[in-house]
Amino acid sequence: MKRLYPLFLKGMGMGAADAVPGVSGGTIAIVTGIYEELIDTIRRFGPGAFPVWRREGLSGLVRFLNFRFLLPLLLGIGVSLVSVAHLVTWLMVEHPLLLDAFFFGLVVASAVIVARRMGEWRMIHGLPLVIGLFIAQSLPGLLPSGGGAGMLFIGGAVAISAMLLPGLSGTFLLLLMGLYGTVMGAVKSFDLDVLSIFALGCLVGLFTSSRLLSWLFRHHYGPTLAGSVGLLIGSLPILWPWRQMTSYTLDARGESVPLAYDYLTPWDYAQLFGVSAQLPTALALMAAGFALVLVVDKRGSKGRLMNVEDGRKHG
């Protein structure tokens, strides 16, 4: 019982991070000292749970699946996601330029931190770096016309899997795929049609992609981080605050999903649209986002549970 409230608060921290592109809930789990237990608990949800159920019954299954740890954590994540969703969806409508500036700073800092964790760069890291850059540039154009349930399902699987990669945010990948607004709006309004499809994708991601990513992280640490760096750097133009959409597709709700932009200077942006570029405020928010990730990482480095050197020797 003593762990319930602390776990709930840690879950709220993870939920707030997962609602903001650029900050990983997995990073918060590392900072708060629960990452290792979280990964171990996720791995227990598989075929190995059935023998425990038959042998020890429901009570044994509850212990095996570590529900006393998982349930308060999930409750905290859920409460935080709903709270932050209201703020973020409002900002996306009222102050999109400033929100993009903040996200831009978050992602730049994430790329720096992930690259720093690699230590020495090797030739073998070049290919996954290029692959990450290519995926970041290509993914928006790969969205099928109309989007729909299939993209929501894939988005859920991708987003939940990204939690296992250091510095890579699942909601950031949703933003990259044009699904961030849809999912956050569904969380805000409690749209069960959207949330159920997305949640199903999350479950599949936990049982499949997450295991693959965990294996890659353990056995190919360096190349996996290099791919993450490429993905982060390659997607920065999508978050550039001063841009003009030049092509788009429509999702299942008839809302536009951007495919291509012209990237402008703040001065050209102000002249083209006849509005303020909000340069001082935007730069301040970029700096704030950058600093936020650095502070979280600095705290996390003190209590990191995964041995970086052991990972590097596999990379």
N, C-alpha and C positions, 0 to 999 in steps of 0.2 A: 504493500500500500504506500510505503514511503516514496516509491519511485514514480507513482502515477502522476503527481503534479509536475515534478521536474521533466518527465517524459512529455507531458502535454505541452509545456513551455518550449521544449526543444523541437517538438513537432510544429509549433507555431512559427518558430524561426525558420524551419525548413520550408514550410508553406509559403511564408513571405518571400523567401529567396526564389522558390520555384515559380512564383507569380511574376517575377521580374526577369526579363531576358538579360543574360550576362552573369547572373549570380546563380551558382549551382546549389540545390538543396543538399547534394552530396558533400559539398564543401562545408556547409553548416553542420552536417552530421560528423564530419571529421573534427571541426572546431569544438563541438560539444561532447566528443568522446564516445559516440555511439555508432560510428561508421562500420566497424568490424562486426558488431552484433547485428546491425541492420542487414549487411550482406549475408551473414550466416543465416539469419532468419528467412530472407528471401529464398535462399537455396533450399530450404527445407520444404517449400511448397512444390512438391513433385511426387514422382512415383514412390519415393521412400517413405512418404507419410502413410500410405495404405497399410503396410505391415504393422506399423505402430498402432494404427486405429484398431486393427483386428486383434492385436495382442493385448493392448492396454485400455481399449475403449475410448470413449469421448474425452474423458479427463486426461488420459495419457496423450491423446492427440493435441489437446489444448496446450499441454506442457511442451510437447515436441515442437509445435509451431510457434511457441513463445508469444502467445496472445497477450500475456500480461505486459509484455514490452510493446507489442505491435499496436494494440488497440488504442491506448492513450496517445501514442505517437501519431497514428492516423487521424484521430480526433483533432489533435492540435493542428495538423496539416490542413484538414478540411476547414476548420474555423478560420484559420489565417487566410487561406485561399479565397474564401468568400469575402472576407473583409477587404483584402487588398484588391480583389477584382473590381469592387465598386469604385475605388479610387482610380485604378489604371484605366478602366473603360471610360470614365469621365475625362481623364487627361487626354486620351486618344482622340476624343471629339473636340475638346475645348483648347488644348495646347499640344497638338501633335508635334510641332517643331521642337519644343522644349523637351518633350518626352523622348523623342529620338536622340536629342543631344545627350541626355542622361544615359540612355541605353548605349550610345556610342562610347562614352567613357567607360562604362562597365565592361564592354566587350574588348576594348583596347587593353585594359588592365588584365583581363582574363587571358588574352593572348600572350602578354608579357610574362605572366606568372607561369603558364603552362610551358612556355619556351624555357624559362629559367629552371624549371624542375628537371629538364632533360640533361642539364649539365653540358657535357661535351657533345656537339653535333657531329654526326658521321655521315659518310656518303650514303649509307643505307637509309637514312632518314629523308633523303631527297624525294624519293618516289611517293611515300605516303603524304608528304607535304604538298606535292603537286596534285595528288588525288584529292586531298582536302580542299585545295583551292578550286579545282574543277567542279567538285560537288557543290560548293558554295555558289559558284557562278551559274551552274546549270539547273539547280533544283527548282528555282521559281518557274523556269520555262518548261519544266517537266510536269507541272500541274495540269491534269486533264480538264478540258472545258466542262464547267458545271460542278467540278469538285465532288461533293456528295459524301455518302457514307463511307465509301472506300478510302477517301483521303483522310477522313476523321479517324478511321480505324488505323491507318498507317501512321498518322500523326501521333496517336496514343502510344503505339508500339515504339516509335522513334523517341518520343519525349521521355518516356519512363526509362528507356535504355540509356539515355544520355546522362542520367544521374550517376552512373558508375564511372564516367570519365571525369578526371579532375579538371575543373575549370570550365566545363562545357555544360551549359544550361539547357534543360529540355524545353523550356518555354522560348528560349532563343531559337531553337530549331523550328518550333511552331511558327515563330515570327518569320523565319526564313521561308517556310512553306506556305505562308499566307493564311495560316489557321489560328494565329494568336487571338485576333479580335473575336473570331467565332467562338473559340473555346472559353475565353474570359467572359464574353457576353452570356454564354450558356451557364457558366458558374454563377454569375451575378443574378440571372433570372431563374436559375434552377430549371433549365430546359432539359427534361429527362430524355427526350428523343436524341439530342446531341450528346449529352453526357453519357448515356448508356453505350452508344457506339464507341465513343472515345475511351470509356472505361474498359470495354472489351479489348480494344487495342492495347491498352496499358497492361492488362492481364497477360495477353499473348507475349508482349514484350518482356515481361518479367520472367516468363518461363522459357523463352527462346533467346532473343537478342541479348538480354542482360547476361545470360550465361556465356554467350560468345564473347561479349565485351570484357567480362571478368577474366576469361581465359586469355584474351589478347593482352590485357593489362598485366597479367602475371607472367606471361611467357614472351611477350614482344612489347615490353614497356616503352622503349624509345620510339619505335615506329608508330605505335598507337598515339603517343603524345604528339608526334610530328604531324600526323593526320589531323589531330584536334587543332593544332596551331594553324594549319592550312585552312581548315574550315572557318575558324574564327577570323583570320585575316581576310580571306576571300569574301566574307559576307559583310565586311565593314561598309562598303559602298551602299548597301541596302539600308543602313541606318544613318547615312549622311543626312543631316537635317535639311539642308538647302538643295532640294531636288525637285524635278518636274516629271511626273509620270507620263510616259510616252506610249505604253501599250499595257493592256490588262486582259484578264479573262474574268468570267463570272462564276461564283461558287453556287452551291445548291440553293442559297437564299436570294440569289440575284444580286449579291454585293460584289463589287469589283475587287479582284485580287491582282495587284501590280505584277507585271512581268518584266518591264524595262523602264529605266529612268534616264533623264539627262541630269548630270550632276553639276551644280552651279556654285559659284562663289557667293558668299553672303550678299555682296553688293549687287551682283547680277540678279539674284533671287529677289531682292527688294525692288529693283527696277522692273523686273518682269511682272511681278504680282502686285506691285503698288502697295506693299505692306512693309512693316519693319522686319528686318532680319533678326532682330532680338539678339544681336551678336554678344554683348556683354553677359546677358543672362544665360545664353546657350553655352558659352565657354565656361562659365562658372559651374553649370550643371555637368558638363563633360568632366571637369576637374573633380567635382564631387563624386560622380560615379566611379572615376578612376581611383580616387582615394578610398572609397568604400570597399572596393574589392581588395585593395592592398592591405587595409586594416584587417579584414576578415581572414586573409591569407596569412598575415603575420601571426595572428592569434592561433590559427590552425597549425602553423608550422611548429608551435611549441608542444602540441599534443598529438601530432600526426601518428596514426597507428600503423601506417603502411611504410615499410622500409624502402626508401627510394633506391638505396644502393643495391639491394637485392633485385629490384626490378630492372635496374640499368644493365646488370650483367647478362640479362636475357635479351636486351635490346640491341 
